[in-house]
Structures are given as C-alpha cells and as structure tokens.
Amino acid sequence: MSVLIVDKSKCQKDGLCVEECPGLLIQLPENGFPEIRTGLETGCVECGHCVAVCPHNALSHKRVRIENSPRILEELKISMRQADQFLRSRRSIRAYQAKPVDRNTIRRLIEIARYAPTSGNSQLVEWFVLTDRARIKNIAGLTAEFARQIMNEPKMLAAAPYLKMMLARWDAGTDTILRNAPAIVVASAPEEAISGFGDLVLALSYLDLMAPTMGLGTCWAGLLYGAMLHVPSIKSAVGVPADHPYHFPLMLGYPDVKYYRIPERRVPKIVFF
Ligand SMILES: Cc1cc2nc3c(=O)[nH]c(=O)nc-3n(C[C@H](O)[C@H](O)[C@H](O)COP(=O)(O)O)c2cc1C
C-alpha cells in the first residue's frame, strides 16, 4: 500500500499536491488521482505538504495523517502589528522567580518547538531538561571553574574584564552563570544531522518565542555552552550524549522582571543585488 492515502470521493484532481511535493514524487496518472511515482517512496521526507495543501481534505499520508494535521484557523492568525511588537519585545531573562516550571509546561513548549524547520525534515533534535536545583547549581559551578581557567588565555582578552567581574560576583554568591533559573533546557542533535546545529538553534528559537506566551522567560546560556563544548565532563554532567556534537542550553523560568520599552538595535547592513 502506498504512503499516500487518497479519498477519491473528495479528490478534485487539481494537482496541487503534485506541484507542492518538494521531492517531486507525486504524479497524476491517467485516472487523475495522485500517486507516488513508482520506486520513489523512500525519497519522501514526510513533510506533509501534500496533506497540508489539499483544500478538499482528500489526502492523508501513512506517517503524516490528516487526523493529526489540524486545520489552520483563520481567526487565530496574528496581525503584522502584533507580530512586530511580539518579536521585538522578547527579552533575555536573567532574573527568575523561585517558582519551578512543571514538566507538563516544559513538554508543551517542546511540543511546539518540534514544529521548527529541520534540514530535509530530519527532525533529529533531542531534548535534555534539568530541573533539579542542586544539579543546575553544580553545573553552574563547573562552568565558573572553566571560565576561571580560560580567562587569561590570549584569545579571551576581549572577554576577560567581563569574565573577571562575573566570577567575582559568582564568588560572592550570585549565580551570574545560570541566573538561578529553575530549569535548563538543552537541545541537541547527533552527528548524522547534517545541519544539526542550525536545526536545534531554530527549535530553541521557537521555544524561546513561545515561552513568553505562557508567562515564561528564557536566556541563551552561552557560557555553559562554551564549557560543554570544551569540557566533555561538563557536557556529560548536563546529560548530553557524547555522540551528539551539536547542542545548546537555554535557561527557563518565570521572570522576576518586566520590560516597558523596546531597546533600539543597530541598523542592519543590507546589500541588494
Ligand atoms: C548564542 C547566545 C548566547 C548567549 N549567552 C548568554 C549568556 O551566557 N549569558 C547571558 O546572560 N546572556 C546570554 N545571551 C543573551 C544575549 O546577551 C542577549 O540576547 C543580547 O544581549 C540581546 O538582549 P535580548 O536578548 O534581551 O534582546 C546569549 C544570547 C545568544 C543568542
């Protein structure tokens, strides 16, 4: 049986699915009902565009089923003005309430983040979530020690003044590394993900943008990322498998700060040809 399931009572034979299939896998044979070209089924990346583009609800796919592909509700579309303010007002959160973030809430965020695009629809991004305070504190401490070790290296010259201040505050008892965030969410991808880092950054960006709609805030944990990249034992303490070369951690929690303005950004350099 083909992966395409055509409801012949609904199909209008309009060929929209043929036009849309990114793998050029679908054809309309003489009877006009779409089918996958013989022998090409393995080329299907299961993007579901054939199901999504059919206005007649006539197509399903064995692994992207129409019943799991909800209709896009016009009434939920956001305006350009709403999107403009929403995107520009997102801020990194560095002050969190002590309130924990429950697993279902984090699961919900990841459920949304998995809709971010992935190269070839590979969907190889995996998630590691830390909510244990002691474990997070320990990882922040390991990161501080890593920063202390590299601070005086010549290539760290530009960052040294910041690292020095950051560590002085850390030593005085302030978590300047993971900001006492109640949760750390790490996205990772295995070697075979050809655009693994891009894929997981996009997924984290979705999570980052979704978080404020649920009253949550995030901050990209670049210091921890550097430590994970250079010290295998820190990567392992975070829980990321050794064979996942791509990873990035995000702090997550309920903000203890509110912003009232959108700070200006640099004018972008744009070259049109
Ligand atoms: C890849 C990446 C790594 C970052 N790492 C850190 C970090 O380790 N600590 C921190 O406080 N902020 C970190 N940030 C947050 C940036 O400093 C922040 O995005 C930038 O100052 C702009 O502020 P905004 O996010 O509020 O617009 C990071 C951001 C990115 C994109």
The ligand as an ORCA input file, in Angstrom:
! r2SCAN-3c Opt
* xyz 0 1
  C      24.025     32.332     21.397
  C      23.737     33.218     22.572
  C      24.410     33.036     23.765
  C      24.117     33.833     24.878
  N      24.723     33.595     26.065
  C      24.399     34.319     27.161
  C      24.948     34.026     28.446
  O      25.737     33.099     28.614
  N      24.598     34.803     29.499
  C      23.709     35.833     29.358
  O      23.418     36.495     30.358
  N      23.143     36.134     28.155
  C      23.452     35.404     27.066
  N      22.877     35.663     25.844
  C      21.898     36.743     25.729
  C      22.425     37.943     24.943
  O      23.343     38.634     25.721
  C      21.210     38.781     24.532
  O      20.450     38.072     23.608
  C      21.578     40.124     23.937
  O      22.250     40.921     24.882
  C      20.352     40.875     23.462
  O      19.395     41.046     24.504
  P      17.908     40.498     24.330
  O      18.011     39.007     24.138
  O      17.193     40.851     25.572
  O      17.341     41.170     23.130
  C      23.152     34.882     24.752
  C      22.477     35.054     23.531
  C      22.754     34.233     22.465
  C      21.979     34.430     21.183
*
